[in-house]
Amino acid sequence: MLEFESDCIRLHQIASDRIEEGGILLSAPATQAPVKHRTIRRYFKRWEHPFVGYAFLTPWLIGFFGLTLGPMIMSVYYAFTDYSLLEKANWVGLSNFSRILLGDSTFGKSLNVTLLFVVLSVPLKLMFALAVAMLLNKELRGMSLYRLFIYFPSLIGASLAVAVLWQRIWSRDGFINEILGIFGIQGMNWVNDPRTALGTLVILVVWQFGSSMVIFLAGLKQIPREYYEASSVDGSGKVRQFFMITLPLLSPIILFNLVLQTINSFQMFTQAFVITEGGPMQSTYMYTLYLYDRAFGRLQMGYASALAWIMLLVIAAATALIFLSSKFWVFYENEGRKSK
């Protein structure tokens, strides 16, 4: 112990002597450490350049410019031409748009069918999704497993296989008619009857409620339980709580789901193409089917491009209308008032 103390005193004395001679001991670490730190900073600073971030984004950028933005720009040009896949494009100006808006009866028919489908499917889908989300917003044993099974149909709902299966279920000898036969009810060929064909597509879309349900469920979990407890003390029942607490606080989520599902419904194609092929009597002839037929059935790419941009304007107008109406029914809690 005495030897250790003497060594410490000797080192302290040596350090003091060197400090008095020129500060060698202090100056060396002061010059060496910053050099090492500057080297490390220079090494990492090379990775701070924005080019590195863009390099990691390269796969997405290639897809965006090559598969999204590029085709959109080309479709703008083709919309003003008579371009087909077999002939060179010739500039025709607004001819395609005037033919569509003034002389194409099929355009109006397909647009009416699409609007009817959107008006029927979107509200039903959102109401069903909200109802299921409220049922799943319970603290019960095994609830996560129930949520998985209920969400699972949405993972495969838009696939080609499900569309074929759905066509079989609603056919004359399908599962639906077998169930009705048990109760002595004579079934029909639902997908081939113009009165019910569109309804089968609406039911299919409503069945694919999983994504909206998950979003609603997340919104329900954000509502403070104190609100419901306070209203219960005041004598409010479940129905009153739903309309006075749940719906107002969930209105931003409803707006989000409404916009999202409206846009998706306007673009519905696979189910109508596989299940009904636009029939019977064009009762399910969606706008996207008409656009597809013009582009790849008749090879009128210029005309189809004009149809695509008209559909974009229709979707934009519907979305703008929803946002304009939101100031009357969307409530933001942090603002304490309706959205402006």
SEDRENFI-325481 format. One record per residue (C-alpha): x, y, z; residue in one letter. Coordinates in steps of 0.1 Angstrom, whole numbers, plus 5000, padded with zeros to 4 digits. Layout:
N
XYZa;...
***
This chain:
340
500050005000m;502850245009l;504650154976e;501450234956f;501150574974e;504750654967s;504350574930d;501250794928c;503151084944i;506151024921r;503851034890l;502151344902h;505451514907q;506651414872i;503451544857a;503851874876s;507351914863d;506351854827r;503552104830i;506052364842e;508452284814e;505952354786g;502752164791g;503851854772i;501551624791l;498451834786l;499251944750s;499651584737a;496151464745p;494751794734a;496251764699t;495751384695q;492151344705a;490651614682p;492551464652v;490951124659k;487551274664h;487851474632r;488751154613t;485650984626i;483551284617r;484951294582r;484150924578y;480550964588f;480051294570k;480551124537r;477350934545w;475451244553e;475451364517h;471851364502p;473151144474f;473350854498v;469650884507g;468750894470y;470850594464a;468750394489f;465650534472l;466750424438t;464350114435p;461350334444w;462450614422l;462850384392i;459350244398g;457850594403f;459350754372f;459250444350g;455950294360l;453850584373t;454950934363l;456350834329g;453150654318p;451050944331m;452851194311i;452650984280m;448950924285s;448451304286v;450051324251y;448151024238y;444851164250a;445151424222f;446051174195t;444450884177d;447250654188y;446750274186s;449149994192l;449549924155l;449750274140e;451750594146k;450050864168a;448551154150n;447551474168w;443751524169v;443451784196g;440251774217l;438551534193s;438651234217n;437151434246f;434451584224s;433551234211r;433351094247i;431351374262l;428951444232l;428551134212g;429450824233d;426450674250s;428450384264t;430550634283f;427450764301g;426150414308k;429450294323s;429750614344l;426250574358n;426950204367v;430150304384t;428550584404l;425750354415l;428250104426f;430250364446v;427050504462v;425950154473l;429249984482s;431150254501v;428550344528p;427649974534l;431249874536k;432150154561l;429050074583m;429849704583f;433449774591a;432650004620l;430149764634a;432649484634v;435349714648a;433149804678m;432449434684l;436249364684l;437049654706n;436549444737k;439049304762e;438148934758l;440248624759r;441448524724g;440348854709m;443548884688s;442748544672l;439248664664y;440648974647r;442948764626l;440248544613f;437948844605i;440649034588y;441948734568f;439348764539p;440549104531s;444048964524l;442748754496i;439548934488g;440749114456a;442448804441s;441448634409l;440748304427a;438248474451v;436448634421a;436048294404v;434848134437l;432348424442w;430948364407q;430447994416r;428748074449i;426148304433w;425548084402s;422247894397r;423647574413d;425847754438g;426047764475f;423548044480i;420847864462n;421547544481e;421047734513i;417747884500l;416647544489g;416747424525i;413947674533f;412047584501g;412947904483i;413647884445q;416948034437g;418148214406m;421248284386n;422248594406w;425248694385v;423348664352n;420248864362d;420549234355p;418549304386r;420949134410t;424349114392a;425549454405l;424349354440g;426649054440t;429649274434l;428549514461v;428249224486i;431749104476l;433249454482v;431449484516v;432949144525w;436349294520q;435949524549f;439149424568g;441349724560s;438649974570s;437849774601m;441549784613v;441650154609i;438350204627f;439649974655l;442750184659a;440550494661g;438250344687l;441150264710k;442250624710q;438950744725i;439450804762p;437350574784r;436650864808e;434151004783y;432050694784y;432250674822e;431251034826a;428350994803s;427150684821s;427150874853v;424851134836d;422550854826g;423450814789s;422850484773g;424850294747k;422950444717v;423350804729r;427050744737q;427550614701f;426050924685f;427351184710m;430851044717i;431950764693t;430850914660l;432151274666p;435551164679l;435750904651l;434751144624s;438351214611p;438850834608i;435550814589i;436651084566l;439950904559f;438150574552n;435450744531l;438050904508v;440150594505l;437250354498q;435650604473t;438850614452i;439150234453n;435550174443s;435850394413f;438750184401q;437149844407m;437949614378f;438949254385t;435749144402q;433449284375a;435649154347f;435848794361v;432448754377i;430048924353t;432249044323e;430249364324g;426849194319g;424149104317p;422849394296m;425849604307q;424349614343s;427849574357t;429749744329y;432149954350m;433950254337y;437250064340t;435849784319l;434950024292y;438450184294l;440049844291y;437849744262d;438850064243r;442550024250a;443149654246f;439949524229g;439749794201r;443449914204l;442250274207q;444950394231m;444350764225g;440650734232y;441350524263a;443850774276s;441251044273a;438850824292l;441450764319a;441951144325w;438151204326i;437950934353m;440751114372l;438851434371l;435651254383v;437551094412i;439151434420a;435651604420a;434151334443a;437151364467t;436851744467a;433151714474l;433751494504i;436351734518f;434152034513l;431251854531s;433651754560s;433452094576k;429852014586f;430451674602w;434151614610v;435151704645f;438751744657y;439151714694e;442351914697n;440652214680e;437452184700g;435352274670r;434352144636k;436952144609s;437152464588k;
***
